[in-house]
Amino acid sequence: MLQEFITLPYLKLADRQRLPECSAIYFASAGEQILYVGLATNLRNRWQNHHRFPQLEAVNRRCEVKLFWLNCDQSQLKELERQYIEYYCPTLNQTTVPKQQIVPSFQMLTQLLKNLNQGVLGLGVCPADNQRLKTVILGYLANYGETLRATTNLRKSLQALNKKPNSLFRWTEVLRRKDCAHWRARCNGIEIRLIPWLGERIMHHPTMYEVMREKRFAGLTSIPSLEYDAMRQDVKAMSFKQRLELARSLEIGWKLFPLECGSQFRSVSGVEILCLTATQLETLLPQHLYLKEMYPGILAINDDPVPKLLF
């Protein structure tokens, strides 16, 4: 089992001259975020003129950078480095030097969430422990009649993202199915899970027609076709937040979309998405025991769980 970097000895970046002369895997971090993982046959000498030092020094001016290290035999260095890079997916590994403004893994996750934010629900976050990284659990929304389409569209988006060059950021399909597939990715020392979450969703046109019908016509059973067509066009033209506001304003909206109406916008990787509240999560866990079993200790998302590197 890989040892968590936080348990290892460390020095501040400014004190790198005091690093020991040993063979080691080293971890450059800012707060909880792993910035870079490397190997050294002589740790002190490696940091006399490290090619990443200008970038890390720039980060250090905003957030203190520390150098952790794991002593190991030289014969183990390459394999351990590979394992730790795969495990943490550090921000700066495999980026071009000295392009200080490029943070591929964070940017790619942020862009994906911008594309998906109308169709995902933040279910919760699990703190890191000795068994796993901090894990963010996101549900991609689909009603029961469109799970195949939702899964197919998401798969295409993730496969396209995986083809981007110069990044460690990759989505792995850990449960491959035609519908209701599960994905995993790692970014800046955390893990993100995308799992299916079935039920109606506000961006699904036919169900929103019922909400708009209630608002405009209330208890009328017969609606002129022209007015009904106009209503449908108005629904299609509405933004996600407009639909959410409309659904929240009516009892039928809360009935059809209880989770989305009761959720709150929270920042995930800098993108505002709907996330379950602590009360909602507490209510849901007994009804969805697999969530509790797969993600023990799951908590509601309040603060942004994805660390952001600022140069």
C-alpha positions as CSV (number, residue, x, y, z in Angstrom):
1,M,0.0,0.0,0.0
2,L,1.3,3.5,-0.9
3,Q,2.1,5.7,2.1
4,E,0.2,9.0,2.3
5,F,2.6,11.9,1.7
6,I,1.2,13.8,4.7
7,T,2.8,11.3,7.1
8,L,6.3,11.7,5.7
9,P,9.1,14.1,6.8
10,Y,9.2,17.5,5.1
11,L,10.9,20.8,4.9
12,K,9.7,24.2,3.6
13,L,10.7,25.0,0.0
14,A,12.9,27.8,1.3
15,D,14.8,25.2,3.4
16,R,15.6,22.9,0.6
17,Q,19.3,23.2,1.3
18,R,18.7,21.1,4.4
19,L,17.3,18.2,2.5
20,P,19.1,14.9,3.3
21,E,21.5,13.3,0.8
22,C,19.5,10.2,0.2
23,S,17.7,8.4,-2.7
24,A,14.0,9.2,-2.4
25,I,10.6,9.9,-3.9
26,Y,9.7,13.5,-3.3
27,F,6.4,15.4,-3.2
28,A,6.0,19.1,-3.6
29,S,2.7,20.2,-2.1
30,A,0.8,23.4,-1.2
31,G,-1.8,22.7,1.5
32,E,-3.5,19.4,0.6
33,Q,-2.6,19.7,-3.0
34,I,0.2,17.6,-4.6
35,L,1.9,19.8,-7.2
36,Y,4.7,17.6,-8.3
37,V,6.1,14.1,-7.7
38,G,9.6,13.1,-8.7
39,L,12.6,10.9,-7.9
40,A,16.1,11.6,-6.8
41,T,19.2,9.5,-6.3
42,N,20.5,12.4,-4.1
43,L,17.6,14.5,-2.8
44,R,19.7,17.5,-1.7
45,N,21.6,17.7,-5.0
46,R,18.4,17.3,-7.0
47,W,16.9,20.5,-5.4
48,Q,20.0,22.7,-5.9
49,N,18.7,23.6,-9.4
50,H,15.4,22.0,-9.9
51,H,13.7,22.8,-13.2
52,R,10.3,23.3,-11.4
53,F,11.7,25.6,-8.7
54,P,10.6,28.9,-10.5
55,Q,7.0,27.6,-10.7
56,L,6.9,26.3,-7.1
57,E,8.5,29.6,-5.9
58,A,5.6,31.5,-7.6
59,V,3.1,29.3,-5.8
60,N,5.0,29.7,-2.5
61,R,4.3,33.4,-2.6
62,R,0.6,32.7,-2.3
63,C,0.5,29.4,-0.4
64,E,3.4,27.8,1.5
65,V,5.1,25.0,-0.5
66,K,6.5,22.0,1.4
67,L,8.8,19.2,0.2
68,F,8.0,15.8,1.6
69,W,10.2,12.7,0.9
70,L,10.1,9.0,1.1
71,N,13.5,7.3,1.5
72,C,13.8,4.2,-0.7
73,D,16.4,2.1,-2.5
74,Q,17.5,3.3,-5.9
75,S,16.2,0.1,-7.5
76,Q,12.7,1.1,-6.4
77,L,12.7,4.7,-7.5
78,K,11.2,4.5,-11.0
79,E,8.4,2.1,-10.2
80,L,7.4,4.0,-7.0
81,E,7.5,7.3,-8.9
82,R,5.2,5.8,-11.5
83,Q,2.8,4.5,-8.9
84,Y,2.7,7.8,-6.9
85,I,2.2,9.9,-10.1
86,E,-0.7,7.6,-11.1
87,Y,-2.2,7.8,-7.6
88,Y,-2.0,11.5,-7.1
89,C,-2.2,12.8,-10.7
90,P,-0.2,15.9,-9.7
91,T,-0.9,19.3,-11.3
92,L,2.6,20.0,-12.8
93,N,3.8,16.6,-13.9
94,Q,4.0,16.4,-17.7
95,T,3.3,20.1,-18.2
96,T,5.7,22.2,-20.2
97,V,8.3,24.2,-18.4
98,P,8.1,27.2,-17.8
99,K,4.5,27.7,-18.9
100,Q,3.3,28.8,-15.5
101,Q,-0.3,29.6,-16.4
102,I,-1.0,26.0,-17.6
103,V,-2.7,23.7,-15.1
104,P,-4.1,21.0,-17.4
105,S,-5.7,18.6,-14.9
106,F,-7.6,21.4,-13.1
107,Q,-8.6,23.1,-16.3
108,M,-9.8,19.9,-17.9
109,L,-12.0,19.0,-14.9
110,T,-13.3,22.6,-14.7
111,Q,-14.2,22.6,-18.4
112,L,-16.0,19.2,-18.1
113,L,-18.1,20.4,-15.2
114,K,-19.0,23.6,-17.1
115,N,-20.3,21.4,-19.9
116,L,-22.1,19.0,-17.5
117,N,-23.3,21.2,-14.7
118,Q,-26.9,21.2,-15.8
119,G,-27.0,17.5,-15.8
120,V,-25.1,16.5,-12.6
121,L,-25.9,16.6,-8.9
122,G,-23.2,16.8,-6.2
123,L,-24.0,13.9,-3.9
124,G,-21.2,14.4,-1.4
125,V,-17.6,14.2,-0.5
126,C,-15.6,11.6,1.4
127,P,-12.6,12.8,3.5
128,A,-9.2,11.1,2.8
129,D,-8.1,8.3,4.9
130,N,-5.4,5.5,4.8
131,Q,-7.4,3.6,2.2
132,R,-8.4,6.3,-0.3
133,L,-8.0,9.9,-1.5
134,K,-10.5,12.6,-0.8
135,T,-13.4,11.6,-3.1
136,V,-16.0,13.8,-4.7
137,I,-19.2,11.9,-5.8
138,L,-21.2,13.4,-8.6
139,G,-24.4,11.9,-10.0
140,Y,-25.2,12.4,-13.7
141,L,-28.9,12.8,-14.0
142,A,-31.3,10.9,-16.2
143,N,-34.9,9.8,-16.1
144,Y,-35.6,6.1,-16.5
145,G,-36.4,6.5,-20.1
146,E,-33.1,8.1,-21.2
147,T,-30.4,6.4,-19.2
148,L,-28.9,4.9,-22.4
149,R,-28.7,8.3,-24.1
150,A,-27.3,10.0,-21.0
151,T,-24.6,7.4,-20.6
152,T,-23.7,7.4,-24.3
153,N,-23.4,11.2,-24.4
154,L,-21.3,11.2,-21.2
155,R,-19.0,8.5,-22.5
156,K,-18.4,10.4,-25.7
157,S,-17.5,13.6,-23.7
158,L,-15.1,11.7,-21.4
159,Q,-13.4,9.8,-24.3
160,A,-12.9,13.1,-26.1
161,L,-11.3,14.6,-23.0
162,N,-9.0,11.6,-22.6
163,K,-7.5,12.4,-26.0
164,K,-6.2,15.8,-24.9
165,P,-2.4,15.8,-25.0
166,N,0.0,16.8,-22.2
167,S,-2.1,15.9,-19.2
168,L,-2.3,13.1,-16.7
169,F,-6.0,13.7,-16.3
170,R,-7.9,10.7,-17.5
171,W,-11.4,9.2,-17.0
172,T,-11.5,5.5,-16.3
173,E,-14.8,3.6,-16.8
174,V,-14.7,1.4,-13.7
175,L,-18.1,-0.1,-14.4
176,R,-18.8,-0.4,-18.2
177,R,-22.4,-0.7,-19.2
178,K,-24.6,0.5,-22.0
179,D,-26.5,2.5,-19.5
180,C,-25.7,3.5,-15.9
181,A,-21.9,3.3,-16.3
182,H,-19.5,4.5,-13.6
183,W,-16.4,6.6,-14.1
184,R,-13.4,7.7,-12.0
185,A,-10.7,10.4,-12.4
186,R,-8.0,11.9,-10.3
187,C,-7.0,15.5,-10.2
188,N,-4.6,17.4,-7.9
189,G,-4.6,14.7,-5.2
190,I,-8.3,14.0,-5.1
191,E,-10.6,11.5,-6.8
192,I,-13.8,12.3,-8.7
193,R,-16.5,9.7,-9.2
194,L,-19.3,10.0,-11.8
195,I,-22.2,7.7,-11.0
196,P,-25.7,7.4,-12.4
197,W,-28.5,9.1,-10.5
198,L,-31.9,8.1,-11.8
199,G,-35.0,10.3,-11.7
200,E,-36.6,13.2,-13.4
201,R,-34.5,16.3,-14.1
202,I,-35.3,19.9,-14.7
203,M,-33.7,20.0,-18.1
204,H,-36.1,17.2,-19.3
205,H,-38.7,19.0,-21.5
206,P,-41.8,16.9,-21.1
207,T,-41.8,17.1,-17.3
208,M,-41.2,20.8,-17.2
209,Y,-44.3,21.2,-19.4
210,E,-46.3,20.0,-16.5
211,V,-44.8,22.7,-14.3
212,M,-45.4,25.5,-16.9
213,R,-48.9,24.2,-17.4
214,E,-49.7,24.5,-13.7
215,K,-48.3,28.0,-13.6
216,R,-50.3,29.2,-16.7
217,F,-53.5,27.2,-16.7
218,A,-53.8,25.7,-13.2
219,G,-56.8,23.4,-13.1
220,L,-57.9,23.8,-16.7
221,T,-58.2,20.4,-18.4
222,S,-58.5,21.7,-22.0
223,I,-55.9,24.1,-23.4
224,P,-56.0,25.6,-26.9
225,S,-53.4,24.0,-29.1
226,L,-51.8,27.3,-30.0
227,E,-51.4,28.3,-26.3
228,Y,-50.0,24.8,-25.5
229,D,-47.4,25.1,-28.4
230,A,-46.4,28.5,-27.1
231,M,-45.9,27.2,-23.7
232,R,-43.7,24.4,-25.0
233,Q,-41.5,26.9,-26.9
234,D,-41.2,29.0,-23.8
235,V,-40.0,26.0,-21.8
236,K,-37.4,25.1,-24.4
237,A,-36.1,28.6,-24.4
238,M,-35.6,28.8,-20.6
239,S,-32.2,28.5,-19.0
240,F,-31.4,25.9,-16.3
241,K,-31.7,28.5,-13.5
242,Q,-34.9,29.8,-14.9
243,R,-36.4,26.3,-14.9
244,L,-35.2,25.7,-11.4
245,E,-36.7,29.0,-10.1
246,L,-40.0,28.1,-11.8
247,A,-40.0,24.6,-10.3
248,R,-39.2,26.0,-6.8
249,S,-42.1,28.4,-7.1
250,L,-44.8,25.7,-7.4
251,E,-45.9,22.7,-5.4
252,I,-45.8,20.5,-8.5
253,G,-42.2,21.5,-9.1
254,W,-41.2,20.3,-5.6
255,K,-43.2,17.1,-6.2
256,L,-41.5,16.3,-9.6
257,F,-38.0,17.5,-8.8
258,P,-37.6,17.2,-5.0
259,L,-33.8,16.8,-5.0
260,E,-33.0,19.6,-7.4
261,C,-35.5,22.0,-5.8
262,G,-34.1,21.3,-2.3
263,S,-30.4,21.4,-3.3
264,Q,-28.1,24.4,-3.1
265,F,-25.5,25.7,-5.6
266,R,-22.0,24.9,-4.4
267,S,-18.6,25.4,-6.1
268,V,-16.9,22.2,-7.4
269,S,-13.6,22.8,-9.2
270,G,-14.7,26.5,-9.5
271,V,-18.0,25.6,-11.2
272,E,-21.4,26.2,-9.6
273,I,-23.4,23.0,-9.5
274,L,-26.4,21.8,-7.5
275,C,-25.4,19.8,-4.5
276,L,-27.4,17.9,-1.9
277,T,-27.7,19.6,1.5
278,A,-26.7,17.8,4.7
279,T,-30.4,17.2,5.5
280,Q,-31.1,15.8,2.1
281,L,-28.1,13.5,2.3
282,E,-29.0,12.3,5.8
283,T,-32.5,11.4,4.5
284,L,-31.3,9.7,1.4
285,L,-28.6,7.4,2.8
286,P,-31.0,5.0,4.5
287,Q,-32.9,4.7,1.2
288,H,-29.7,4.2,-0.9
289,L,-27.5,1.9,1.2
290,Y,-25.0,1.3,-1.6
291,L,-24.0,5.0,-1.3
292,K,-23.2,4.5,2.4
293,E,-21.4,1.2,1.7
294,M,-19.3,2.5,-1.2
295,Y,-18.6,5.9,0.3
296,P,-18.4,5.5,4.1
297,G,-18.2,8.8,5.9
298,I,-19.8,10.7,3.0
299,L,-20.6,14.4,3.8
300,A,-22.5,17.1,2.0
301,I,-20.4,19.4,-0.2
302,N,-20.1,22.9,1.4
303,D,-16.7,24.3,0.4
304,D,-15.1,23.6,-2.9
305,P,-13.4,20.1,-2.5
306,V,-11.1,20.5,-5.5
307,P,-7.9,22.4,-4.7
308,K,-7.0,25.2,-7.2
309,L,-3.5,26.1,-8.0
310,L,-2.9,29.9,-8.3
311,F,0.3,31.2,-9.9
